């Protein structure tokens, strides 16, 4: 058997005060009516911001020149029309074979808009 020398095994160290540590706790009042909750959508939000950010993010991830990505938006009565501009060399990547990438972008943006309560459409322009 091995024996531990110089250590007290199993000794309880509770109740010791650490120098400089305060034991007092201040009472803090919390106002529950401030509206700081994450799900609070009554603040100042732009209509169609989520679909616009989605199209911007997806396009920047696909193209070779992310700084050339520009998203323009037209808003009217619960609808947002987004126009996506990319560098000429990146048009093929955004459209994809048989337009499959473009259609996938439109589907995801339409879903993001629906979640926000806005009808969203995407046009890819030269």
C-alpha positions in Angstrom: 0.0 0.0 0.0 1.1 3.5 -0.7 0.9 6.1 2.0 0.3 9.9 1.4 2.7 11.9 3.6 2.2 15.6 4.4 -1.5 15.9 3.1 -4.7 15.6 5.0 -6.9 13.5 2.9 -10.6 14.0 3.1 -10.4 17.2 5.2 -13.3 19.6 4.6 -12.2 23.2 3.7 -15.7 24.8 3.8 -16.2 27.9 5.8 -12.8 29.4 5.1 -12.8 33.1 4.0 -10.7 34.2 1.1 -9.0 37.5 1.7 -10.7 40.4 -0.1 -13.9 38.5 -0.9 -17.2 40.1 0.2 -19.9 37.9 1.6 -22.6 40.5 1.0 -24.9 40.2 -2.0 -26.8 43.3 -3.3 -30.5 43.0 -4.0 -31.2 43.9 -7.6 -34.7 44.8 -8.8 -35.7 43.5 -12.2 -38.4 45.2 -14.2 -40.2 42.4 -16.1 -42.1 44.9 -18.4 -39.0 46.2 -20.2 -39.4 44.0 -23.3 -35.9 42.7 -23.5 -36.9 39.2 -24.4 -35.5 37.5 -27.4 -38.9 36.8 -28.9 -40.1 40.4 -28.7 -40.7 41.5 -32.3 -42.3 44.8 -31.5 -39.1 46.8 -31.8 -37.8 48.8 -34.7 -37.2 46.2 -37.4 -36.9 46.7 -41.2 -39.5 44.8 -43.2 -37.8 42.1 -45.2 -34.5 42.3 -43.4 -34.3 38.6 -42.8 -34.8 37.5 -46.5 -32.4 40.3 -47.6 -29.7 39.1 -45.2 -30.3 35.5 -46.2 -29.8 36.2 -49.9 -26.7 38.3 -49.2 -25.2 35.6 -47.0 -25.8 32.7 -49.4 -24.6 34.7 -52.4 -21.4 35.8 -50.6 -20.7 32.1 -49.7 -21.1 30.9 -53.3 -19.2 33.5 -55.4 -15.5 34.1 -55.9 -15.8 37.9 -55.4 -18.0 38.4 -52.3 -17.3 42.2 -52.3 -19.1 42.5 -55.7 -22.4 41.1 -54.2 -25.1 43.8 -54.1 -28.7 43.2 -53.0 -31.3 45.8 -53.8 -34.8 45.6 -52.3 -38.2 47.0 -53.3 -40.9 46.8 -50.5 -44.6 47.1 -51.0 -47.6 45.9 -48.9 -46.2 42.8 -47.2 -44.0 41.9 -50.2 -40.3 42.4 -50.9 -38.7 42.0 -54.3 -34.9 41.4 -54.0 -32.5 42.0 -57.0 -29.2 40.2 -56.7 -26.2 41.6 -58.5 -22.9 39.6 -58.7 -19.7 39.9 -60.7 -20.1 38.8 -64.3 -17.7 35.9 -63.7 -19.8 34.6 -60.8 -23.2 34.5 -62.7 -22.7 30.9 -63.6 -22.1 29.9 -60.0 -25.2 31.8 -58.8 -27.5 30.3 -61.5 -26.0 26.8 -61.4 -26.7 23.9 -63.8 -30.2 24.2 -65.3 -30.9 27.0 -62.7 -30.9 24.7 -59.7 -28.8 26.9 -57.5 -30.9 30.0 -58.3 -34.1 28.0 -57.6 -32.7 26.8 -54.3 -31.8 30.4 -53.3 -35.3 31.5 -54.2 -36.8 28.7 -52.1 -34.7 29.5 -49.0 -35.4 33.2 -49.3 -39.1 32.6 -49.7 -39.1 30.5 -46.6 -37.2 33.2 -44.6 -39.7 35.8 -45.8 -42.7 33.6 -44.8 -41.2 33.2 -41.3 -41.2 37.0 -41.1 -44.6 37.3 -42.6 -43.4 38.8 -45.8 -43.7 37.4 -49.4 -40.2 37.5 -50.8 -38.9 37.0 -54.3 -35.4 37.0 -55.8 -34.4 38.2 -59.3 -30.8 37.7 -60.4 -29.8 40.5 -62.7 -26.7 41.3 -64.8 
